[in-house]
Amino acid sequence: MPEPITDQAKRIQDLWVFTLIIAVAVFFAVEGALLYAIIRYRKKSDALPKQTHGSTALEIVWTTIPVLIVITLFSYSFIVLRDVEKKAPSDALSIEVDGFQFSWQFTYDLARLGQGQAPAQEGTFSIIGTAANEPTFVIPVGEPVEFRLKSNDVIHSFYLPNFHYKLDVVPGRDNRFVITANQTGEFTGQCAELCGINHALMRFHVRVVERAEFDTWVAEQVANKATVRQP
């Protein structure tokens, strides 16, 4: 699996590993019992073997174990889902993600630049991608970031493998999720929903940087008067 780079992705990976361990244990237990029965009770003669009608204890065991596994997986999954889908705190960096045929636009609200922002400013700036120029947006490490997803044409899907999470971008629907990146670097994402003939071109990049570098980048975007794509 891709390396998890957010707190939420680490929780998702832990759930995946836990589920895999249980699945492997069940596989070997079932296959082991099957092989044992095949070898131990293989036909040795034409004599009719001892006939046994049912076993209450055995039926209790093979009913209880699956029920306990299901309850455990449900409970753990519910806890992880609750944590991953928490609402953004009021001081989170907010980025509006606009999926369109066939690229992405990332819009920053200058009044919601996160926990380390300078005094409130007005206005927005956007990073806009094209087929020939894949967009790169920037977020600070160690701070909550809320992505607000929208589309003005068809359904897209915002997917960044290192987030271990994807969410559809649906026209007329307000889909949101929050992450907290825990390491710096540049990572690649893409649209994960077949959305038209140039779907494969809908790639994007995210750079996770320290807060000081993020503030410098924001100032450069404002100075360069980054524009907003009109729907």
C-alpha positions as CSV (number, residue, x, y, z in Angstrom):
1,M,0.0,0.0,0.0
2,P,1.1,3.6,-0.5
3,E,2.8,5.2,2.4
4,P,0.3,7.0,4.6
5,I,1.1,10.7,5.0
6,T,-1.8,11.8,7.2
7,D,-3.0,10.9,10.7
8,Q,-6.3,9.7,9.1
9,A,-4.5,7.5,6.6
10,K,-2.5,5.8,9.4
11,R,-5.8,4.9,11.1
12,I,-7.1,3.5,7.8
13,Q,-4.0,1.4,7.3
14,D,-4.2,0.1,10.8
15,L,-7.7,-1.1,10.2
16,W,-6.7,-2.7,6.9
17,V,-3.8,-4.6,8.6
18,F,-6.1,-5.7,11.4
19,T,-8.7,-7.0,8.9
20,L,-6.0,-8.7,6.9
21,I,-4.7,-10.5,10.0
22,I,-8.2,-11.8,10.9
23,A,-8.8,-12.9,7.3
24,V,-5.5,-14.8,7.1
25,A,-6.2,-16.5,10.5
26,V,-9.7,-17.6,9.3
27,F,-8.2,-18.8,6.0
28,F,-5.6,-21.0,7.7
29,A,-8.1,-22.3,10.3
30,V,-10.6,-23.3,7.7
31,E,-8.1,-24.8,5.3
32,G,-6.4,-26.6,8.2
33,A,-9.6,-28.1,9.4
34,L,-10.5,-29.1,5.8
35,L,-7.1,-30.8,5.2
36,Y,-7.3,-32.6,8.6
37,A,-10.8,-33.9,7.8
38,I,-9.6,-35.1,4.3
39,I,-6.6,-37.0,5.7
40,R,-8.0,-38.2,9.0
41,Y,-11.3,-39.4,7.7
42,R,-10.4,-40.6,4.2
43,K,-11.9,-43.8,3.1
44,K,-10.0,-46.8,4.5
45,S,-12.5,-49.7,3.9
46,D,-16.0,-50.4,2.7
47,A,-17.2,-50.6,6.3
48,L,-19.8,-48.0,7.3
49,P,-18.1,-45.5,9.8
50,K,-19.7,-44.5,13.0
51,Q,-22.7,-42.2,12.4
52,T,-23.0,-39.1,14.6
53,H,-26.0,-36.9,14.4
54,G,-25.1,-33.3,15.2
55,S,-23.0,-31.7,18.0
56,T,-24.5,-28.9,20.1
57,A,-21.1,-27.8,21.4
58,L,-19.6,-27.7,17.8
59,E,-22.5,-25.7,16.5
60,I,-22.2,-23.2,19.3
61,V,-18.5,-22.8,18.6
62,W,-18.8,-22.3,14.8
63,T,-21.7,-19.8,15.4
64,T,-20.1,-17.8,18.2
65,I,-16.7,-17.3,16.5
66,P,-18.0,-15.6,13.3
67,V,-20.4,-13.5,15.3
68,L,-17.5,-12.3,17.5
69,I,-15.4,-11.6,14.4
70,V,-18.2,-9.5,12.8
71,I,-18.8,-7.6,16.0
72,T,-15.1,-6.8,16.4
73,L,-14.7,-5.7,12.8
74,F,-17.9,-3.6,12.9
75,S,-16.9,-1.9,16.1
76,Y,-13.3,-1.1,15.0
77,S,-14.5,0.1,11.6
78,F,-17.1,2.4,13.2
79,I,-14.5,3.9,15.5
80,V,-12.0,4.5,12.6
81,L,-14.8,5.9,10.4
82,R,-15.9,8.3,13.1
83,D,-12.4,9.6,13.6
84,V,-11.6,9.9,9.9
85,E,-14.9,11.8,9.1
86,K,-14.8,14.3,12.0
87,K,-15.8,17.8,11.1
88,A,-13.1,20.3,10.5
89,P,-12.1,22.6,13.5
90,S,-12.9,26.3,13.1
91,D,-9.3,27.2,12.5
92,A,-8.6,24.6,9.8
93,L,-7.2,25.6,6.4
94,S,-10.1,25.4,3.9
95,I,-9.5,24.5,0.2
96,E,-12.4,24.4,-2.3
97,V,-11.7,21.7,-4.9
98,D,-13.5,22.1,-8.2
99,G,-13.3,19.1,-10.5
100,F,-14.1,19.8,-14.2
101,Q,-13.5,18.2,-17.5
102,F,-10.6,17.6,-17.5
103,S,-8.6,19.0,-14.6
104,W,-8.8,20.6,-11.2
105,Q,-9.1,24.0,-9.5
106,F,-8.0,24.6,-5.9
107,T,-9.3,27.8,-4.4
108,Y,-8.0,29.2,-1.1
109,D,-10.0,31.6,1.0
110,L,-7.6,34.2,2.4
111,A,-9.7,34.4,5.6
112,R,-9.3,30.7,6.3
113,L,-5.6,29.9,5.8
114,G,-5.3,27.7,8.9
115,Q,-3.9,27.9,12.4
116,G,-0.8,29.9,11.6
117,Q,-2.3,32.5,9.3
118,A,-1.6,36.2,9.5
119,P,-4.4,38.7,10.3
120,A,-7.6,38.0,8.3
121,Q,-7.5,39.1,4.7
122,E,-10.3,39.2,2.1
123,G,-10.5,37.5,-1.2
124,T,-9.4,34.2,-2.8
125,F,-6.8,32.8,-5.1
126,S,-6.8,29.7,-7.2
127,I,-4.5,27.1,-8.7
128,I,-6.0,26.0,-12.0
129,G,-4.9,22.9,-14.0
130,T,-4.9,22.2,-17.7
131,A,-4.4,19.1,-19.8
132,A,-0.8,20.3,-20.4
133,N,-0.1,21.6,-16.9
134,E,-1.0,19.4,-14.0
135,P,-1.9,21.6,-10.9
136,T,0.1,21.6,-7.7
137,F,-1.4,22.9,-4.5
138,V,0.3,23.4,-1.2
139,I,-0.7,22.6,2.4
140,P,1.1,23.0,5.8
141,V,2.3,20.0,7.7
142,G,0.8,19.2,11.1
143,E,-2.3,21.3,10.6
144,P,-5.9,20.2,9.8
145,V,-7.0,20.9,6.2
146,E,-10.6,20.7,5.0
147,F,-11.3,19.9,1.4
148,R,-14.7,21.0,0.1
149,L,-15.5,19.3,-3.2
150,K,-17.7,20.4,-6.0
151,S,-18.3,19.9,-9.7
152,N,-20.1,21.9,-12.4
153,D,-20.3,19.1,-15.0
154,V,-20.1,15.4,-14.2
155,I,-19.1,13.2,-11.3
156,H,-15.4,13.1,-10.6
157,S,-13.5,11.5,-7.6
158,F,-10.8,13.2,-5.6
159,Y,-8.2,10.5,-4.8
160,L,-4.7,10.8,-3.4
161,P,-3.3,7.3,-2.7
162,N,-1.1,8.6,0.2
163,F,-4.3,9.8,1.9
164,H,-5.7,6.2,1.7
165,Y,-9.0,8.0,1.1
166,K,-11.1,9.1,-1.9
167,L,-14.4,11.0,-2.1
168,D,-16.7,11.6,-5.1
169,V,-17.1,15.1,-6.5
170,V,-20.8,15.3,-7.3
171,P,-22.6,18.2,-8.9
172,G,-25.0,19.8,-6.5
173,R,-23.6,17.9,-3.5
174,D,-21.4,19.3,-0.7
175,N,-18.8,16.6,0.1
176,R,-16.1,17.4,2.6
177,F,-13.3,15.7,4.4
178,V,-10.4,16.7,6.7
179,I,-6.8,15.5,6.9
180,T,-3.8,16.4,8.9
181,A,-0.5,15.7,7.0
182,N,2.3,14.4,9.2
183,Q,5.2,14.5,6.8
184,T,6.5,16.9,4.1
185,G,7.1,16.1,0.4
186,E,5.3,16.1,-2.9
187,F,2.6,13.5,-3.7
188,T,0.4,12.7,-6.7
189,G,-3.3,12.3,-6.9
190,Q,-5.9,11.8,-9.7
191,C,-9.5,11.5,-10.6
192,A,-10.7,8.0,-9.8
193,E,-14.1,8.2,-11.5
194,L,-14.4,7.6,-15.3
195,C,-15.6,11.1,-16.3
196,G,-15.0,11.4,-20.0
197,I,-12.6,10.9,-22.9
198,N,-9.7,12.7,-21.2
199,H,-10.3,11.3,-17.7
200,A,-6.7,10.0,-17.6
201,L,-5.4,13.6,-17.8
202,M,-7.0,14.6,-14.4
203,R,-3.8,14.3,-12.3
204,F,-2.7,16.7,-9.6
205,H,0.0,17.2,-7.1
206,V,0.1,18.3,-3.4
207,R,3.2,19.7,-1.7
208,V,3.3,19.4,2.1
209,V,5.6,22.0,3.6
210,E,6.4,23.7,6.9
211,R,4.1,26.6,7.9
212,A,6.7,29.3,7.1
213,E,7.2,28.0,3.5
214,F,3.4,27.8,3.1
215,D,3.0,31.4,4.1
216,T,5.7,32.4,1.6
217,W,3.9,30.5,-1.1
218,V,0.6,32.1,-0.3
219,A,2.1,35.6,-0.5
220,E,3.6,34.7,-3.9
221,Q,0.3,33.6,-5.2
222,V,-1.4,36.7,-4.0
223,A,1.3,38.9,-5.5
224,N,1.0,37.1,-8.8
225,K,-2.7,37.6,-8.7
226,A,-3.7,34.0,-9.2
227,T,-7.0,33.9,-11.0
228,V,-10.3,32.2,-10.3
229,R,-11.7,30.0,-13.1
230,Q,-15.3,30.9,-13.9
231,P,-17.8,28.1,-14.2
